[in-house]
Amino acid sequence: MIIVCLMIKDFITFLYEWRIKMDFKDFKWTVETEYKETENGLEVYAPANTDYFVNPVDGKVTADAPFFYKEVEGDFIFKAKVKHDFVSTFDACVLLALANDKLWAKACFEYTDFDTNAVVTVMTNEKSDDANGINVDGNEIWLQIARKDNVFAIHYSFDGKEFIMARLAHLPMPKKIKVGIEAQSPTGEGGMRYYSDISLDMTSPVDIRKGY
């Protein structure tokens, strides 16, 4: 098992080093926004006052942030290097796995209400939780969200090779869901979000806690 895990990890590193270009032909928008495809990813504009969140206090559903997604079926590993300018509270680059507006998981690189740049995870089943993770010095990091059956894991990385688990949770999602990138600015005037080295691997993680 150890040898198999190392082989998979080496293959993921190989893909990263060769920077295989993501094909977005099967992706769609839930909400249209300005965006530009770059040599190595996407630049996406997050409009003002947009978010994905189901308030745990009053149950209010917000699902109006641009979400660029592909429908996938079964297990996967989805990752990207993300960055933005951290202007307003809750500004974020997001990786989102969504069944419907009240059942989803997201990995965020977010400007928190504690004035930190942090990896934030949100799991939503009828209502959202909200968990601030590691604070980051700087404005870019790698995020990853992976699925194995109905277990979802969120990882982060500083180099795109060594990933550290930020969250592990069970969510009763159907086999077919939407997976992609989301750009949000819940309290601000909006801004650009940058996603590069995007990859979607339709394989089952050998070790969901390790993320590969």
Residue pairs with C-beta under 8 A, 6 or more apart in sequence:
1 206
4 206
5 206
5 207
5 210
5 212
8 206
8 212
9 212
12 77
12 161
12 201
12 212
13 161
15 199
16 160
16 161
16 197
19 40
19 197
20 199
21 40
22 41
22 198
22 199
22 200
24 37
24 42
24 68
26 70
26 71
27 68
27 69
27 70
27 180
28 68
28 69
28 70
29 66
29 67
29 68
29 69
30 63
30 66
30 67
30 69
30 178
31 47
31 50
31 64
31 65
31 66
31 67
32 66
33 44
33 45
33 46
33 47
33 66
33 183
34 44
34 45
35 42
35 43
35 44
35 45
35 66
35 68
36 42
36 43
38 196
40 196
40 197
41 80
41 81
41 194
41 195
41 196
41 197
41 198
42 68
42 181
42 194
42 195
42 196
42 198
43 192
43 193
43 194
43 195
44 66
44 68
44 181
44 183
44 192
44 193
44 194
44 195
45 66
45 183
45 190
45 191
45 192
45 193
46 65
46 66
46 91
46 183
46 184
46 185
46 190
46 191
46 192
46 193
47 65
47 66
47 185
47 190
48 185
48 188
48 189
48 190
49 185
49 186
49 187
49 188
50 64
50 65
50 66
50 183
50 184
50 185
50 186
50 190
51 62
51 64
51 65
51 90
51 184
51 185
51 186
52 62
52 63
52 65
52 67
52 94
52 96
52 98
52 101
52 104
52 106
52 122
52 124
52 182
52 184
53 62
53 122
53 124
53 128
53 130
53 186
54 60
54 61
54 62
54 101
54 102
54 124
54 126
54 127
54 128
55 61
55 62
55 127
55 128
56 127
56 128
56 129
56 130
59 126
59 127
61 101
61 102
62 186
63 101
65 94
65 182
65 183
65 184
66 182
66 183
67 96
67 98
67 178
67 180
67 181
67 182
68 180
68 181
68 182
69 96
69 98
69 178
69 179
69 180
69 181
70 178
70 179
70 180
70 200
71 176
71 177
71 178
71 179
72 176
72 177
72 178
72 179
72 200
72 202
73 175
73 176
74 147
74 175
74 202
74 204
75 146
75 147
75 148
75 149
75 202
75 203
75 204
75 205
76 146
76 147
76 179
76 200
76 201
76 202
76 203
77 144
77 146
77 199
77 200
77 201
77 203
77 205
77 211
77 212
78 95
78 97
78 144
78 145
78 146
78 179
78 180
78 199
78 200
78 201
79 95
79 142
79 143
79 144
79 145
79 160
79 197
79 198
79 199
80 95
80 142
80 143
80 181
80 195
80 196
80 197
80 198
80 199
81 140
81 141
81 142
81 160
81 195
81 196
81 197
82 93
82 95
82 109
82 140
82 141
82 142
82 143
82 193
82 194
82 195
82 196
83 93
83 109
83 139
83 140
83 141
83 194
84 91
84 92
84 93
84 109
84 139
84 191
84 192
84 193
84 194
85 91
85 139
85 191
85 192
86 111
86 117
86 139
87 111
87 188
87 189
87 191
88 111
88 185
88 187
88 188
88 189
88 191
89 111
89 112
89 113
89 186
89 187
89 188
90 110
90 111
90 112
90 113
90 184
90 185
90 186
90 187
90 188
91 110
91 111
91 184
91 185
91 186
91 188
91 191
92 108
92 109
92 110
92 111
92 120
92 183
92 184
92 193
93 108
93 109
93 143
93 181
93 183
93 193
93 194
93 195
94 106
94 107
94 108
94 109
94 181
94 182
94 183
94 184
95 106
95 107
95 143
95 144
95 145
95 180
95 181
95 182
96 104
96 105
96 106
96 107
96 145
96 178
96 179
96 180
96 181
96 182
97 104
97 105
97 106
97 145
97 147
97 152
97 173
97 177
97 178
97 179
98 104
98 105
98 177
98 178
98 179
99 171
99 173
99 174
99 177
99 178
102 124
102 125
102 126
102 127
103 124
103 125
103 126
103 171
103 172
103 173
104 124
104 171
105 121
105 122
105 123
105 124
105 145
105 152
105 154
105 169
105 171
106 121
106 122
106 124
106 145
106 182
107 119
107 121
107 143
107 144
107 145
107 154
107 155
107 156
107 166
107 167
108 119
108 120
108 121
108 122
108 143
108 184
109 117
109 118
109 119
109 120
109 136
109 140
109 141
109 143
110 117
110 118
110 119
110 120
111 117
112 118
112 120
112 132
114 132
116 132
116 135
116 136
117 135
117 136
117 137
117 138
117 139
118 132
118 133
118 134
118 135
118 136
119 133
119 134
119 136
119 141
119 143
119 154
119 156
119 166
120 130
120 131
120 132
120 133
121 131
121 133
121 154
121 166
121 167
122 128
122 129
122 130
122 131
123 129
123 152
123 167
123 169
123 171
125 171
125 172
131 167
133 156
133 166
133 167
134 156
134 164
134 166
140 194
141 156
141 157
141 158
142 156
142 157
142 158
142 159
142 160
142 163
142 197
143 154
143 155
143 156
144 154
144 155
144 156
144 157
144 163
144 211
145 152
145 153
145 154
145 155
145 179
146 152
146 153
146 154
146 155
146 205
146 208
146 211
147 153
147 173
147 205
148 204
148 205
148 208
150 170
150 171
150 172
150 173
151 168
151 169
151 170
151 208
152 167
152 168
152 169
152 170
152 171
152 173
153 165
153 167
153 168
153 205
153 208
153 209
153 211
154 165
154 166
154 167
154 168
155 163
155 164
155 165
155 166
155 211
156 163
156 164
156 166
157 163
157 164
160 197
163 210
163 211
163 212
165 209
165 210
165 211
168 208
168 209
179 200
181 193
181 195
181 198
183 193
185 191
205 211
205 212
206 212
